């Protein structure tokens, strides 16, 4: 420890804190369940070791990764739900949850006659999409995967056919009649031959491949036809000894961020079984999208008490953040520009680990506290003083306990929820918070409690808005929030050189991204999407601020993006200060206890 000549701590001589090391507790697992769970924690979070008192979220986990954890726990015979992970967090606490049960995975919701095949009523997110426009044929998500170097066409097609037959929504069709709906076609109705296109490539790296990949991706998007049941297309880039890539383009109606974490491992599993000489058999799907869609309608009436909550969140006016209100005839994706911002690896590490650990919360607490703070300061700079921030918040939507007995941990489909969230900043000194002072800690605690107060991560809003006629008539009169935020979790697309000959690994070196219909009206004046990506030097949080140029300009949005980055940096530095953080009322379970009393 460096000291001054007077023998006191020389703070200026201290090294910068190293946030790359993830500190785990010293207590090891001491029974079979704890050992299994600790191993699964380490596997999902890519850590060497996890102690039984370590919080899943303090180690960098997020809500999407919790679904992966639950899926693997169920495969190991341990009965858990994502809600259990969110509420209990540690290996030791989750082991007690398992012990309190019967030690087996519970029965899932009974399927309807026909199982996952048949009519699929529109879920809230699909209603939301169709309410905006009928122009949605190119609304896609995309991934590029490595392929085994020696793969052959018949093996690739057999692998893909296994997945097409196993996951119902990949065989879905959209019916746009007077009462729109979806339908899942029978197994075998979509063939791998109709999905896969093989093209020769000179290489699967470099500018030449990027140009080819973008061209083929555009053509694959054009081949999609949701009304005809063409929901997915794949392109095999075959460069012979130079390697192979598989481009996967799927319509957003049938896939979301969690679904990719199911689809890609299943492709790898099916391939491994096929080349091993066995008939591929994938892990079962718990609850089909068809059963889930019907189940949501069955339980929507139970959410009626929430109507007042959502009405209050939207009722107060929100001053314009741009030059005018959105016009769906003018403000379409063709007019959208983007500003991108990236956090350093040390700030990202602090955001993912140190901040959630200090405040016993989640990554979203810091992300949204910083966003509320940044937007308030940004508006103040423009002469608009606000005491809250109204945001449309996206979630993964797999709150399977909402339909009793449902299990969505291995279901492919579009489950996203979108709900309005009004975060109050009452009593927060904005300048002190932006500097990482005591007001920043108060803000994080306040935002954490406001997020936890939202029932079931907001799934009830979409159910009432789109599945309940009376509630929908009330809620549709309110304008949507002007700012939308979505944290997509952690992705790993960096492939070490020693693994590049292996298959089924996601990569992002092709320059191919998701596509969108240019005439689709934008959903928000400012649409923020953030994701944490693994890099050779550590994780980096990247965010895209998308906006229609008729409402905002790049300089304005850049200022807001930089304020958000400044706020996040201040919060992660705050988390390193001795004595920072602490508990909030939800941590202690004492009714009526105020933060000041803690």
C-alpha positions as CSV (number, residue, x, y, z in Angstrom):
1,X,0.0,0.0,0.0
2,X,1.6,3.3,-1.0
3,X,2.0,5.8,1.8
4,X,2.7,9.5,2.0
5,X,5.7,10.9,3.9
6,X,3.3,11.4,6.8
7,X,2.5,7.7,6.8
8,X,-1.0,8.0,5.4
9,X,-2.5,6.3,2.4
10,X,-1.3,7.9,-0.8
11,X,-4.5,7.7,-2.8
12,X,-2.9,9.3,-5.9
13,X,-0.3,6.5,-6.0
14,X,-2.9,3.7,-6.0
15,X,-3.2,1.8,-9.3
16,X,-6.4,1.9,-11.3
17,X,-8.8,-0.8,-10.2
18,X,-8.7,-4.0,-12.2
19,X,-12.3,-4.9,-13.0
20,X,-11.4,-7.8,-15.3
21,X,-11.1,-10.2,-12.4
22,X,-14.4,-11.7,-11.3
23,X,-14.0,-12.4,-7.6
24,X,-16.0,-15.4,-6.3
25,X,-16.7,-16.5,-2.7
26,X,-14.5,-18.8,-0.9
27,X,-17.1,-21.4,0.1
28,X,-17.2,-24.5,-2.1
29,X,-20.3,-26.6,-2.7
30,X,-20.7,-29.4,-0.1
31,X,-23.5,-31.5,-1.5
32,X,-24.5,-33.0,-4.9
33,X,-27.1,-30.4,-5.8
34,X,-24.8,-27.4,-5.0
35,X,-22.0,-29.0,-7.0
36,X,-24.2,-29.5,-10.0
37,X,-25.5,-25.9,-9.8
38,X,-22.1,-24.4,-9.3
39,X,-20.9,-26.3,-12.4
40,X,-23.9,-25.0,-14.4
41,X,-23.2,-21.4,-13.1
42,X,-19.6,-21.7,-14.3
43,X,-20.7,-23.3,-17.6
44,X,-23.2,-20.6,-18.5
45,X,-21.1,-17.7,-17.3
46,X,-17.9,-19.1,-18.7
47,X,-16.0,-19.0,-15.4
48,X,-13.5,-21.5,-14.0
49,X,-15.1,-21.6,-10.5
50,X,-18.2,-20.4,-8.7
51,X,-18.7,-20.3,-5.0
52,X,-22.0,-21.3,-3.4
53,X,-22.7,-17.8,-2.1
54,X,-22.0,-16.0,-5.4
55,X,-24.9,-14.2,-7.1
56,X,-25.6,-15.2,-10.6
57,X,-26.2,-11.6,-11.6
58,X,-23.2,-10.2,-9.7
59,X,-21.0,-12.6,-11.8
60,X,-22.3,-11.1,-15.0
61,X,-25.5,-13.1,-15.6
62,X,-28.6,-11.6,-17.1
63,X,-32.3,-12.6,-17.5
64,X,-31.6,-14.3,-20.9
65,X,-28.7,-16.3,-19.5
66,X,-30.9,-17.3,-16.6
67,X,-33.1,-19.1,-19.1
68,X,-30.1,-21.0,-20.3
69,X,-29.2,-21.9,-16.7
70,X,-32.7,-23.2,-16.1
71,X,-32.7,-25.3,-19.3
72,X,-29.5,-27.0,-18.4
73,X,-30.6,-27.5,-14.8
74,X,-33.8,-29.2,-16.0
75,X,-31.6,-31.5,-18.2
76,X,-29.7,-32.4,-15.1
77,X,-33.0,-33.2,-13.3
78,X,-33.1,-30.1,-11.1
79,X,-36.5,-28.3,-11.0
80,X,-36.0,-24.5,-11.3
81,X,-37.6,-21.6,-13.1
82,X,-36.1,-18.3,-14.4
83,X,-38.1,-16.6,-11.6
84,X,-36.3,-18.7,-9.0
85,X,-32.9,-17.6,-10.4
86,X,-34.1,-13.9,-10.3
87,X,-35.3,-14.2,-6.8
88,X,-32.8,-16.4,-5.1
89,X,-29.6,-15.7,-7.2
90,X,-27.0,-17.8,-5.5
91,X,-26.0,-21.5,-5.7
92,X,-26.8,-22.1,-2.1
93,X,-30.2,-20.4,-2.2
94,X,-31.2,-22.2,-5.4
95,X,-30.1,-25.5,-4.0
96,X,-32.6,-24.9,-1.1
97,X,-35.3,-24.3,-3.8
98,X,-34.5,-27.6,-5.4
99,X,-34.5,-29.3,-2.0
100,X,-37.9,-27.9,-1.1
101,X,-39.3,-29.6,-4.2
102,X,-39.5,-33.3,-4.9
103,X,-36.2,-33.3,-6.8
104,X,-37.7,-33.8,-10.2
105,X,-38.6,-31.6,-13.1
106,X,-42.4,-30.8,-12.7
107,X,-44.9,-31.8,-15.4
108,X,-45.4,-29.1,-18.0
109,X,-48.7,-27.7,-19.2
110,X,-50.8,-30.2,-21.1
111,X,-50.7,-29.6,-24.8
112,X,-53.8,-29.1,-27.0
113,X,-55.0,-31.8,-29.4
114,X,-52.4,-31.7,-32.2
115,X,-49.6,-30.5,-29.9
116,X,-47.7,-27.6,-31.5
117,X,-49.3,-28.1,-34.9
118,X,-52.4,-26.0,-35.7
119,X,-53.9,-22.6,-35.1
120,X,-51.8,-20.1,-33.1
121,X,-53.6,-17.0,-31.9
122,X,-51.6,-13.9,-32.2
123,X,-49.5,-13.1,-29.1
124,X,-49.3,-9.5,-27.9
125,X,-46.0,-8.8,-29.6
126,X,-47.3,-9.9,-33.0
127,X,-50.5,-7.8,-32.4
128,X,-48.1,-4.9,-31.7
129,X,-46.3,-5.4,-35.0
130,X,-49.4,-5.8,-37.1
131,X,-51.0,-2.7,-35.5
132,X,-48.0,-0.7,-36.8
133,X,-48.1,-1.9,-40.4
134,X,-48.8,-4.5,-43.0
135,X,-45.3,-4.1,-44.4
136,X,-43.2,-6.6,-42.5
137,X,-41.9,-9.3,-44.9
138,X,-38.3,-8.2,-44.3
139,X,-38.4,-7.9,-40.5
140,X,-35.6,-10.4,-39.8
141,X,-32.9,-11.6,-37.4
142,X,-29.7,-13.0,-38.8
143,X,-26.7,-15.1,-37.6
144,X,-23.6,-16.4,-39.3
145,X,-22.1,-19.7,-38.0
146,X,-19.0,-21.6,-38.7
147,X,-19.4,-25.0,-40.2
148,X,-17.3,-28.2,-39.7
149,X,-14.6,-28.1,-42.4
150,X,-15.5,-31.5,-43.9
151,X,-19.3,-31.1,-43.9
152,X,-21.2,-32.4,-46.9
153,X,-24.6,-31.3,-48.3
154,X,-26.6,-34.4,-47.3
155,X,-25.4,-34.1,-43.7
156,X,-26.1,-30.4,-43.6
157,X,-29.6,-30.9,-44.9
158,X,-30.3,-33.8,-42.5
159,X,-29.1,-31.6,-39.6
160,X,-31.4,-28.7,-40.7
161,X,-34.3,-31.0,-41.3
162,X,-34.0,-32.3,-37.8
163,X,-34.3,-28.8,-36.4
164,X,-37.2,-27.8,-38.8
165,X,-39.2,-30.8,-37.7
166,X,-38.4,-30.3,-34.0
167,X,-39.2,-26.6,-33.6
168,X,-42.8,-25.8,-34.6
169,X,-42.6,-22.1,-35.3
170,X,-40.0,-22.6,-38.1
171,X,-43.0,-24.1,-40.0
172,X,-45.4,-21.3,-39.2
173,X,-47.5,-19.3,-41.7
174,X,-49.1,-15.9,-41.1
175,X,-52.8,-15.5,-42.1
176,X,-53.7,-11.8,-42.7
177,X,-57.4,-12.1,-42.9
178,X,-60.0,-9.9,-41.1
179,X,-58.9,-11.6,-37.9
180,X,-55.2,-12.2,-38.4
181,X,-53.7,-15.4,-36.9
182,X,-50.8,-17.8,-37.4
183,X,-50.7,-21.5,-38.1
184,X,-48.1,-24.2,-37.6
185,X,-47.9,-26.6,-40.4
186,X,-47.3,-30.4,-39.9
187,X,-43.9,-31.9,-39.5
188,X,-42.2,-32.4,-42.8
189,X,-44.1,-29.6,-44.5
190,X,-40.9,-27.5,-44.7
191,X,-37.9,-29.3,-46.2
192,X,-34.3,-28.5,-45.8
193,X,-33.9,-28.5,-49.6
194,X,-36.3,-25.6,-49.7
195,X,-34.4,-23.7,-47.0
196,X,-30.7,-24.2,-47.9
197,X,-28.8,-22.6,-50.8
198,X,-25.2,-23.6,-51.4
199,X,-22.8,-21.1,-53.0
200,X,-19.1,-21.4,-53.7
201,X,-16.7,-18.9,-52.0
202,X,-13.0,-18.2,-52.5
203,X,-12.7,-17.6,-48.7
204,X,-14.9,-17.1,-45.7
205,X,-12.9,-14.1,-44.5
206,X,-12.0,-10.6,-45.8
207,X,-13.8,-8.0,-47.9
208,X,-14.6,-10.3,-50.8
209,X,-16.5,-12.6,-48.5
210,X,-18.3,-9.7,-46.8
211,X,-19.5,-8.4,-50.1
212,X,-20.7,-11.9,-51.1
213,X,-22.4,-12.5,-47.7
214,X,-24.3,-9.2,-47.8
215,X,-25.5,-9.9,-51.3
216,X,-26.7,-13.4,-50.4
217,X,-28.3,-12.2,-47.2
218,X,-30.3,-9.6,-49.1
219,X,-31.4,-12.3,-51.5
220,X,-32.3,-14.6,-48.6
221,X,-34.4,-11.9,-47.1
222,X,-36.3,-11.4,-50.4
223,X,-37.1,-15.2,-50.4
224,X,-38.9,-14.9,-47.1
225,X,-42.7,-15.0,-47.3
226,X,-44.5,-15.2,-44.0
227,X,-47.9,-15.4,-45.7
228,X,-46.6,-18.5,-47.6
229,X,-44.9,-20.1,-44.6
230,X,-41.3,-19.3,-45.7
231,X,-40.0,-18.1,-42.3
232,X,-36.3,-19.2,-42.6
233,X,-33.6,-19.3,-45.2
234,X,-30.0,-20.5,-45.0
235,X,-27.0,-20.0,-47.2
236,X,-24.0,-22.4,-47.1
237,X,-20.8,-20.6,-48.1
238,X,-18.6,-23.4,-49.2
239,X,-14.9,-22.4,-49.6
240,X,-13.5,-25.9,-49.6
241,X,-10.3,-26.2,-47.7
242,X,-10.7,-22.5,-46.7
243,X,-13.6,-23.3,-44.5
244,X,-17.4,-22.9,-44.5
245,X,-20.0,-20.5,-43.1
246,X,-23.8,-20.9,-42.7
247,X,-25.9,-17.8,-42.9
248,X,-29.2,-18.1,-41.1
249,X,-31.9,-15.5,-41.9
250,X,-35.2,-16.0,-39.9
251,X,-38.3,-13.8,-39.8
252,X,-38.7,-12.1,-36.5
253,X,-42.2,-13.6,-36.2
254,X,-40.7,-17.0,-35.4
255,X,-37.5,-16.1,-33.5
256,X,-36.0,-13.9,-30.8
257,X,-32.8,-13.4,-29.0
258,X,-33.4,-16.4,-26.6
259,X,-34.4,-18.6,-29.5
260,X,-30.9,-18.3,-31.1
261,X,-29.5,-19.8,-27.9
262,X,-31.7,-22.8,-28.5
263,X,-31.4,-23.1,-32.3
264,X,-27.7,-23.0,-32.6
265,X,-26.9,-25.7,-30.0
266,X,-29.6,-27.9,-31.5
267,X,-28.0,-27.6,-34.9
268,X,-24.7,-28.7,-33.4
269,X,-26.3,-31.6,-31.4
270,X,-28.2,-32.9,-34.5
271,X,-25.1,-32.8,-36.6
272,X,-23.0,-34.6,-34.0
273,X,-25.5,-37.4,-33.7
274,X,-25.8,-37.8,-37.5
275,X,-22.1,-38.0,-38.1
276,X,-21.9,-40.4,-35.1
277,X,-24.2,-42.7,-37.0
278,X,-27.3,-42.4,-34.9
279,X,-30.8,-41.0,-35.5
280,X,-30.8,-37.4,-34.1
281,X,-32.9,-36.9,-31.0
282,X,-33.1,-33.4,-29.6
283,X,-34.0,-32.5,-26.1
284,X,-37.8,-32.1,-25.8
285,X,-39.6,-28.8,-26.0
286,X,-41.6,-28.1,-22.9
287,X,-44.6,-25.9,-24.0
288,X,-45.3,-25.2,-27.6
289,X,-45.9,-21.6,-28.8
290,X,-49.4,-22.7,-29.8
291,X,-50.2,-23.8,-26.3
292,X,-48.6,-20.7,-24.8
293,X,-50.6,-18.4,-27.1
294,X,-53.9,-20.1,-26.1
295,X,-52.8,-20.0,-22.5
296,X,-52.2,-16.3,-22.5
297,X,-55.8,-15.7,-23.5
298,X,-57.0,-18.1,-20.8
299,X,-55.3,-16.1,-18.0
300,X,-55.6,-12.5,-19.3
301,X,-58.6,-11.7,-17.1
302,X,-56.4,-12.3,-14.1
303,X,-54.3,-9.3,-15.0
304,X,-57.3,-6.8,-14.8
305,X,-56.0,-5.3,-11.6
306,X,-53.0,-4.0,-13.5
307,X,-55.0,-1.7,-15.7
308,X,-54.7,1.3,-13.3
309,X,-50.9,0.8,-13.1
310,X,-50.4,1.0,-16.9
311,X,-52.9,3.8,-17.2
312,X,-51.0,5.8,-14.6
313,X,-47.7,5.1,-16.3
314,X,-48.9,6.6,-19.5
315,X,-51.4,9.3,-18.4
316,X,-49.0,12.2,-17.7
317,X,-47.9,14.0,-20.8
318,X,-44.3,13.6,-21.9
319,X,-42.7,16.7,-23.5
320,X,-41.5,16.1,-27.0
321,X,-37.8,15.1,-27.3
322,X,-37.5,16.1,-30.9
323,X,-38.7,18.7,-33.4
324,X,-42.2,17.1,-33.6
325,X,-44.3,14.1,-32.9
326,X,-43.8,10.9,-34.9
327,X,-45.8,10.6,-38.2
328,X,-46.1,7.0,-39.3
329,X,-46.5,8.1,-42.9
330,X,-43.2,10.0,-42.9
331,X,-41.0,8.5,-40.1
332,X,-40.3,5.1,-41.6
333,X,-37.1,3.0,-41.5
334,X,-35.8,4.5,-44.7
335,X,-35.3,7.8,-42.8
336,X,-33.6,6.2,-39.8
337,X,-30.0,7.2,-38.9
338,X,-27.9,5.6,-36.1
339,X,-25.4,6.7,-33.5
340,X,-23.3,4.0,-31.9
341,X,-21.4,4.0,-28.6
342,X,-19.1,1.5,-27.0
343,X,-18.0,1.1,-23.4
344,X,-14.4,0.1,-22.5
345,X,-13.9,-3.4,-21.2
346,X,-13.2,-2.2,-17.7
347,X,-16.4,-0.2,-17.5
348,X,-18.4,-3.0,-19.0
349,X,-17.0,-5.5,-16.5
350,X,-17.9,-3.1,-13.7
351,X,-21.4,-2.7,-15.1
352,X,-21.9,-6.5,-15.4
353,X,-20.4,-7.5,-12.0
354,X,-19.3,-4.8,-9.5
355,X,-22.5,-2.7,-9.8
356,X,-25.0,-5.5,-9.5
357,X,-23.0,-7.0,-6.6
358,X,-22.8,-3.7,-4.7
359,X,-26.5,-3.0,-5.0
360,X,-27.7,-6.7,-4.9
361,X,-29.5,-6.1,-8.2
362,X,-29.2,-6.8,-12.0
363,X,-27.5,-5.3,-15.0
364,X,-30.7,-3.5,-16.0
365,X,-30.6,-1.4,-12.8
366,X,-27.4,0.4,-13.9
367,X,-28.4,0.6,-17.6
368,X,-31.7,2.2,-16.9
369,X,-30.5,4.4,-14.0
370,X,-27.9,5.8,-16.4
371,X,-30.5,6.3,-19.1
372,X,-33.0,8.1,-16.9
373,X,-30.2,10.3,-15.7
374,X,-28.8,11.0,-19.1
375,X,-32.2,11.9,-20.6
376,X,-33.0,14.2,-17.7
377,X,-29.7,16.1,-18.1
378,X,-30.1,16.1,-21.9
379,X,-33.6,17.6,-21.7
380,X,-32.5,20.1,-19.0
381,X,-29.8,21.3,-21.5
382,X,-32.6,22.1,-23.9
383,X,-34.6,24.0,-21.3
384,X,-37.0,21.2,-20.4
385,X,-37.1,20.2,-16.7
386,X,-38.6,16.8,-16.0
387,X,-38.8,14.7,-12.8
388,X,-39.2,11.4,-14.5
389,X,-38.2,9.4,-17.6
390,X,-40.9,7.6,-19.7
391,X,-39.5,4.6,-21.5
392,X,-40.7,1.6,-23.5
393,X,-38.8,-1.3,-22.1
394,X,-38.4,-4.6,-23.9
395,X,-38.0,-7.9,-22.1
396,X,-37.6,-11.5,-23.2
397,X,-41.2,-12.3,-22.3
398,X,-40.7,-15.8,-21.2
399,X,-42.5,-15.4,-17.9
400,X,-43.7,-19.0,-18.1
401,X,-45.3,-19.0,-14.6
402,X,-47.9,-16.6,-15.9
403,X,-49.5,-19.6,-17.5
404,X,-49.3,-22.2,-14.8
405,X,-47.3,-25.3,-15.8
406,X,-45.7,-23.7,-18.9
407,X,-42.0,-24.3,-19.7
408,X,-40.6,-22.1,-22.3
409,X,-36.9,-22.7,-21.7
410,X,-36.6,-24.6,-25.0
411,X,-39.4,-23.1,-27.1
412,X,-38.4,-21.2,-30.3
413,X,-40.6,-18.2,-31.2
414,X,-41.0,-14.4,-30.7
415,X,-41.9,-13.9,-27.0
416,X,-40.7,-10.3,-26.5
417,X,-42.7,-8.1,-24.2
418,X,-42.9,-4.3,-24.5
419,X,-44.3,-2.2,-21.7
420,X,-44.2,1.5,-20.6
421,X,-42.0,2.3,-17.6
422,X,-42.0,5.7,-15.9
423,X,-38.9,6.1,-13.8
424,X,-39.1,8.9,-11.2
425,X,-36.0,11.0,-10.4
426,X,-37.7,12.9,-7.6
427,X,-35.1,14.2,-5.1
428,X,-32.1,13.2,-7.2
429,X,-29.4,15.8,-7.7
430,X,-28.7,15.3,-11.4
431,X,-25.2,16.9,-11.4
432,X,-24.1,15.0,-8.3
433,X,-25.4,11.7,-9.8
434,X,-23.6,12.3,-13.1
435,X,-20.4,12.9,-11.2
436,X,-20.8,9.5,-9.4
437,X,-21.7,11.1,-6.0
438,X,-24.1,9.9,-3.3
439,X,-27.1,10.9,-5.5
440,X,-25.9,8.2,-8.0
441,X,-26.2,5.5,-5.4
442,X,-29.7,6.8,-4.4
443,X,-30.7,6.7,-8.1
444,X,-29.6,3.1,-8.6
445,X,-31.4,1.9,-5.5
446,X,-34.6,3.8,-6.6
447,X,-34.5,2.4,-10.1
448,X,-33.9,-1.1,-8.8
449,X,-37.0,-0.9,-6.6
450,X,-39.1,0.6,-9.4
451,X,-38.1,-2.2,-11.7
452,X,-38.9,-4.8,-9.2
453,X,-42.3,-3.2,-8.6
454,X,-43.3,-4.1,-12.2
455,X,-45.3,-7.4,-12.0
456,X,-43.8,-10.2,-14.1
457,X,-41.5,-7.9,-16.0
458,X,-44.4,-6.1,-17.7
459,X,-46.0,-9.0,-19.5
460,X,-49.4,-7.9,-18.3
461,X,-49.4,-4.7,-20.3
462,X,-49.3,-6.5,-23.7
463,X,-51.9,-9.0,-22.5
464,X,-54.4,-6.2,-21.5
465,X,-53.5,-4.0,-24.4
466,X,-54.0,-6.6,-27.1
467,X,-55.9,-9.6,-25.6
468,X,-58.5,-7.8,-23.5
469,X,-61.0,-5.8,-25.5
470,X,-62.1,-3.4,-22.7
471,X,-58.7,-2.8,-21.3
472,X,-57.3,-2.4,-24.8
473,X,-59.9,0.3,-25.6
474,X,-58.5,2.3,-22.6
475,X,-54.8,1.8,-23.3
476,X,-54.8,2.4,-27.0
477,X,-55.7,6.0,-26.5
478,X,-52.4,6.8,-24.9
479,X,-49.4,7.6,-27.2
480,X,-46.4,5.2,-26.9
481,X,-43.3,6.4,-25.0
482,X,-40.9,8.3,-27.2
483,X,-37.8,6.4,-26.1
484,X,-37.5,2.6,-26.3
485,X,-34.7,0.5,-24.7
486,X,-33.7,-3.1,-25.0
487,X,-30.8,-4.9,-23.5
488,X,-30.1,-8.0,-25.5
489,X,-27.8,-9.7,-22.9
490,X,-24.3,-11.2,-23.6
491,X,-23.2,-12.6,-26.9
492,X,-20.0,-14.4,-27.7
493,X,-19.0,-14.1,-31.4
494,X,-15.2,-14.1,-31.0
495,X,-13.8,-17.5,-32.1
496,X,-10.2,-18.3,-31.1
497,X,-8.0,-19.4,-34.0
498,X,-7.7,-23.0,-32.5
499,X,-11.5,-23.4,-32.7
500,X,-12.0,-22.0,-36.2
501,X,-12.1,-25.5,-37.8
502,X,-15.0,-26.5,-35.6
503,X,-18.6,-25.9,-36.5
504,X,-21.7,-24.2,-35.2
505,X,-20.0,-21.2,-33.6
506,X,-21.5,-17.7,-34.1
507,X,-19.1,-15.2,-35.8
508,X,-19.6,-11.5,-36.7
509,X,-16.8,-11.0,-39.2
510,X,-19.0,-11.0,-42.3
511,X,-20.6,-7.6,-41.9
512,X,-24.1,-9.1,-42.2
513,X,-26.8,-7.7,-39.9
514,X,-30.5,-7.9,-39.4
515,X,-32.8,-6.4,-42.0
516,X,-35.9,-4.3,-41.9
517,X,-38.6,-3.1,-44.3
518,X,-37.8,0.4,-45.3
519,X,-41.5,1.4,-45.3
520,X,-42.1,0.1,-41.7
521,X,-43.1,3.0,-39.4
522,X,-40.6,3.5,-36.5
523,X,-42.0,2.6,-33.1
524,X,-40.2,5.3,-31.1
525,X,-38.4,8.6,-31.8
526,X,-35.3,7.1,-30.1
527,X,-34.8,3.3,-30.2
528,X,-31.8,2.2,-28.1
529,X,-30.5,-1.4,-28.3
530,X,-27.6,-2.5,-26.2
531,X,-25.6,-5.8,-26.2
532,X,-22.5,-7.1,-24.5
533,X,-20.1,-8.8,-26.9
534,X,-17.1,-11.0,-25.9
535,X,-13.8,-9.8,-27.4
536,X,-10.2,-11.1,-27.0
537,X,-9.6,-8.3,-24.4
538,X,-12.8,-8.8,-22.5
539,X,-16.5,-7.9,-22.8
540,X,-17.6,-4.7,-24.3
541,X,-21.1,-3.2,-24.1
542,X,-22.2,-1.7,-27.5
543,X,-25.3,0.4,-28.0
544,X,-27.1,1.7,-31.1
545,X,-29.3,4.8,-30.8
546,X,-31.6,4.8,-33.9
547,X,-33.8,7.8,-34.8
548,X,-35.8,9.2,-37.7
549,X,-33.9,12.1,-39.1
550,X,-37.1,14.2,-39.4
551,X,-37.5,14.2,-35.7
552,X,-33.9,14.2,-34.3
553,X,-30.5,14.9,-35.7
554,X,-27.2,13.1,-35.2
555,X,-25.6,15.8,-33.1
556,X,-28.5,15.8,-30.6
557,X,-28.5,12.0,-30.3
558,X,-24.7,11.9,-30.0
559,X,-24.9,14.2,-27.1
560,X,-27.4,12.0,-25.3
561,X,-25.4,8.8,-26.1
562,X,-22.3,10.4,-24.6
563,X,-24.2,11.5,-21.5
564,X,-25.4,7.9,-21.1
565,X,-21.8,6.6,-21.5
566,X,-20.7,9.2,-18.9
567,X,-23.4,8.1,-16.5
568,X,-22.5,4.4,-16.9
569,X,-18.9,5.2,-16.3
570,X,-19.7,7.2,-13.2
571,X,-21.9,4.4,-11.8
572,X,-19.3,1.7,-12.3
573,X,-16.7,3.8,-10.6
574,X,-19.1,4.5,-7.8
575,X,-19.5,0.7,-7.3
576,X,-15.7,0.5,-6.5
577,X,-15.9,3.0,-3.6
578,X,-15.7,1.4,-0.2
579,X,-19.1,1.4,1.5
580,X,-21.0,2.0,-1.7
581,X,-24.2,0.1,-2.4
582,X,-26.1,-1.9,0.2
583,X,-29.6,-3.3,0.5
584,X,-33.0,-2.0,-0.6
585,X,-36.4,-2.8,0.8
586,X,-37.0,-5.7,-1.6
587,X,-33.8,-7.5,-0.4
588,X,-35.0,-7.7,3.2
589,X,-38.7,-8.7,2.8
590,X,-39.9,-6.3,5.6
591,X,-43.2,-4.7,4.6
592,X,-43.3,-1.0,4.7
593,X,-39.6,-0.5,5.3
594,X,-38.3,2.7,3.7
595,X,-34.9,3.1,2.1
596,X,-34.1,5.8,4.6
597,X,-34.7,3.4,7.5
598,X,-32.2,0.9,5.9
